[in-house]
Amino acid sequence: MSADSGPGLARRRMGPTAFLALSAGLLAVAGLAGLSIGTTSLDWRVVAQVLASRLGPFNGTFSETEEFIVWSVRLPRIIVGVLSGGALAVAGAALQGLFRNPLAGPGVIGTSAGAACGAVLVLMTGLAAHSALWLPLASFAGGLLALCLAYGMATSGGKTPLTALILSGVACGAFFGAMTSLLISLRFEDWQVASEVVFWMMGGLDSRSWVHVWIALPFVALGAGLVFFRSRELDLMLTGDESAQTLGADAEWTKRTVLVGAAMLTGASVAVSGILAFVGLVVPHMVRLVVGPLHRHLLPLAMLAGGGFLVACDIIARSAFAPAEVRLGVVTSACGAPFFAWLLLTRKPHLEGS
Amino acid sequence: MLEADRAGFARGGTWILRNLSVQFRAGTVAAVVGPNGSGKSTALRLLAGLLRASEGRVSINGRPAHMIKRGELARIVTYVPQSPPAVPTVTVRECVAMGRYCHRGRFRAEGEADRKAVGEALETMDCARFANRLMGDLSGGEVQRAILARSLATAAPYLLLDEPTASLDIEHSLSILDHVAAAAEAGRCVVMALHDLNSVIRSADFVCVLKRGTVRHAGPPLQALDPQVVRDVFSVESELLQGRTGAAFRFDPVGHADPCRRA
């Protein structure tokens, strides 16, 4: 036994670079598969030619229909999936770190319920039909409102104890959830609107276009930027508020930046793909198991892995019962919940306090 | 110099600590003692800049502690709370390396100076042997040493420790106290809250005795602590015994003094 080996090494990690290569590879494969698989099945070489000709000065042999399917139908769908899954995973990873709670996820500060409530409101009132911008804007507003309420309730004297924040976040989430149900039940006899809302709430990437990409992209970039900016403080926050401060982190500002960043990420994701359960909870744990809990590596890798996971789930959603589509939220839960159960049963020490 | 000048702290209208005036200089080991709830932890957290004094002031090298930014403060004063949460999924080395975050830019990777300081801290606290193990796999004593190593890695000249030997066995608590004394000899200033008066006599150059939020006695341990003080502050009868390796207290609860000895 060498001097620095020990029981800890037995369940030890893969290097971040190796995992980066692995998840980037998986994302590329899932992306290519996502572009090829569908009601009209395409050869991956045709897909590659379309991409090459659109992105660079290459000419390929493909029909206009093929180009349309790849570039205007499937590619935006996949990019929205990558953005949305990545956003949820980063938000979840950051919140789990901030709260030192393995059960934290984008839902824990009430933002996803608030975002859903905002979105349902515009779907119900018919505003969503006027412009594609209403839905994402309303879901951002809802998410931020929920965050502000939760933060305001938990804060006193310039300090926000994390346990208070988790409780007020859960309370806000429950309230906005109830409001959403109320809105739905008020218009339940209007079959078409109600089914649209219920479909949207199950999450999905169907008929996403470039508009949705441009709606989500700036918020995902900004939110991820805010959270990445605090990755060092997030490491220190793992050691507790006081230790973090004494090691040089401003605990209260760290909480504020990370919360706003996570709310932006969650809002962006809910706005363009509805509610997708378990992505923000399970993907960060998966990544943490492999590369450890330090956020400098965890956050970017969670983004990649979350994107890849969602694109893969979307392929399942499209092809499992083709030509019918399963709702994406159903697939993420159906894949995520068993994985989480397995994690709980086999890796308890990893979940404690991480 | 780390200095409190008539500093006090109140929470919810109740004074927890009043009129604390002490000065701590490099190269000394100071102990803060007192019964539970006497304000020891509050005193350390005031000195660490974690709490802002409600009256009086705490200053570090002449500057008020609350005016110094966290990042800079971390390089001057480091504080180890009583039983801080250990992160079970980081390795000991990663844990100790967190002590270096305050020394480099936000997105800078670990440099040569950081690696050297981490290595030295691991050596000093006798953690190098298990540097690559996960914190969650360590015993209580090993965790405590790793966390002390993290505070050494900050290279802060002032080290404030809240009960560093709580929950440790005799061997490990003695070894922690020796490491702490070595850190002071190397030019640091160590302030510890301690419960065990015999550890105080053994390791401290200076002791500050607190009761109900005020300093009752201060000075070198054998002057500030005698059976009379122990009875006043802790409500315990005691006897100071001289042994081969130094002095030590023997305690009896008040009213339960050994009848044989009295006869």
Contacts between the chains, C-beta under 8 A, distances in Angstrom:
chain1	res1	chain2	res2	distance
A	3	B	129	6.6
A	4	B	128	7.9
A	4	B	129	7.3
A	4	B	130	7.4
A	4	B	131	5.8
A	4	B	132	4.5
A	4	B	133	8.0
A	5	B	132	7.3
A	6	B	130	5.9
A	6	B	132	7.1
A	6	B	133	4.4
A	6	B	137	6.9
A	7	B	133	7.1
A	7	B	137	5.4
A	8	B	91	7.0
A	8	B	130	7.9
A	8	B	132	6.9
A	8	B	133	3.5
A	8	B	134	3.9
A	8	B	136	7.8
A	8	B	137	4.4
A	9	B	132	6.3
A	9	B	133	7.1
A	12	B	134	7.7
A	100	B	85	7.0
A	229	B	106	7.4
A	232	B	101	5.4
A	232	B	106	6.0
A	235	B	98	6.1
A	235	B	101	7.2
A	236	B	98	6.0
A	236	B	101	6.5
A	238	B	87	4.5
A	238	B	90	7.4
A	239	B	84	6.2
A	239	B	85	6.5
A	239	B	86	7.9
A	239	B	87	6.2
A	239	B	95	7.9
A	239	B	98	6.8
A	240	B	81	7.0
A	240	B	84	5.4
A	240	B	85	4.7
A	242	B	45	7.5
A	242	B	50	5.8
A	242	B	79	7.2
A	242	B	81	5.1
A	242	B	84	7.5
A	243	B	79	8.0
A	243	B	80	7.6
A	243	B	81	6.3
A	243	B	84	4.9
A	243	B	85	7.8
A	245	B	50	6.0
A	245	B	70	6.0
A	246	B	48	6.0
A	246	B	50	6.8
A	246	B	74	6.4
A	246	B	77	7.5
A	246	B	78	5.7
A	246	B	79	4.3
A	246	B	80	7.8
A	247	B	74	5.5
A	247	B	78	7.5
A	247	B	98	5.9
A	247	B	99	6.5
A	247	B	101	6.3
A	247	B	102	6.3
A	247	B	150	7.7
A	247	B	154	7.0
A	248	B	70	5.3
A	248	B	71	4.6
A	248	B	73	7.5
A	248	B	74	3.4
A	248	B	75	7.6
A	248	B	101	5.9
A	248	B	102	3.4
A	249	B	70	6.4
A	249	B	101	7.9
A	250	B	69	8.0
A	250	B	70	4.9
A	288	B	89	7.0
A	292	B	89	6.3
A	292	B	90	6.5
A	292	B	91	7.6
A	292	B	94	7.3
A	293	B	87	6.5
A	293	B	89	4.8
A	293	B	90	5.9
A	294	B	90	6.8
A	294	B	94	6.3
A	349	B	88	6.1
A	349	B	89	7.9
A	349	B	136	5.3
A	350	B	88	7.7
A	350	B	89	5.8
A	352	B	88	5.7
A	352	B	136	7.2
A	353	B	85	6.4
A	353	B	86	7.7
A	353	B	87	6.2
A	353	B	88	5.4
A	353	B	89	7.7
A	354	B	87	7.0
A	354	B	88	6.8
A	354	B	89	4.6
